[in-house]
Each structure stands twice: as C-alpha cells, then as structure tokens.
C-alpha cells in the first residue's frame, strides 16, 4: 500500500476506532485518546482528513463529559497539531 493510500485509510481507522470507543461507555478516557492519536500520528503528521475526523471526535467527546485531564490532553493535541 502506498503512503497516500495509507493516509487515506488512516482517517477511516480513526473514525472506526472512535465508534467502538463511544459505544463502550459514551466517552473517552486517556488510553482511548492515546489510541486515536497513535493511529493519526503513526506516519508522523496529521493530514487534513485526520484533523477533521479528530476535531469531530473531540467535539463529541467534550459534549459527553470528560475528566479534566483528558480535556486538557485534547486541548494540548489541538494546539500542537492544529486540530
């Protein structure tokens, strides 16, 4: 698979993983957030689609209620990666 194909599929993997996460208990914990970020950053950068999907996931997670530390981790990721 080419790098472009891998990136194309990466945002789909992130979205699919988030469905499983939200289906579990309706929110995201540290381990689950790290899982999503690891998927997104496995090539070392975030493309526009990965950012779009992560932004959507983060917004939904923030509506569902998060611990203060997970909320801060999301803020840090948004700032660091331009999400």
SVG drawing of the C-alpha trace seen along z (x, -y; Angstrom):
<svg xmlns="http://www.w3.org/2000/svg" viewBox="-23 -26 30 28">
<polyline fill="none" stroke="black" stroke-width="0.4" points="0.0,0.0 1.4,-3.4 1.8,-6.2 -1.2,-8.1 -3.4,-5.0 -2.3,-4.5 -3.2,-8.1 -6.5,-7.8 -7.3,-4.8 -5.9,-6.3 -8.8,-8.7 -11.2,-5.8 -9.4,-3.7 -9.6,-6.7 -13.4,-7.1 -14.0,-3.3 -12.0,-3.2 -14.0,-6.2 -17.3,-4.3 -16.1,-1.4 -14.9,-3.8 -18.2,-5.7 -20.2,-2.5 -18.3,-1.3 -19.4,-4.0 -20.1,-7.1 -16.9,-9.0 -13.1,-8.9 -10.5,-8.1 -6.7,-8.7 -6.0,-5.3 -8.6,-5.6 -7.5,-9.1 -3.9,-7.9 -5.1,-5.1 -6.7,-7.6 -3.7,-9.9 -1.4,-7.0 -3.4,-5.9 -3.4,-9.5 0.3,-10.1 1.7,-6.8 3.2,-8.5 4.5,-11.4 2.0,-14.0 -1.7,-14.8 -3.3,-15.4 -6.4,-17.5 -8.8,-14.5 -7.2,-13.1 -7.6,-16.6 -11.2,-16.9 -12.1,-13.5 -10.2,-14.1 -11.9,-17.5 -15.3,-15.9 -14.4,-13.2 -13.0,-15.7 -16.1,-17.9 -18.4,-15.0 -16.3,-13.8 -16.4,-17.2 -20.2,-17.2 -20.3,-13.9 -18.3,-14.9 -14.6,-14.3 -12.2,-14.3 -10.2,-17.5 -7.0,-15.7 -8.5,-14.2 -10.0,-17.6 -6.5,-19.2 -4.9,-16.5 -7.3,-17.2 -6.6,-21.0 -2.9,-20.2 -3.3,-18.0 -5.4,-20.6 -2.8,-23.3 0.2,-21.1 -1.3,-19.6 -3.6,-22.4 -6.8,-20.3"/>
</svg>
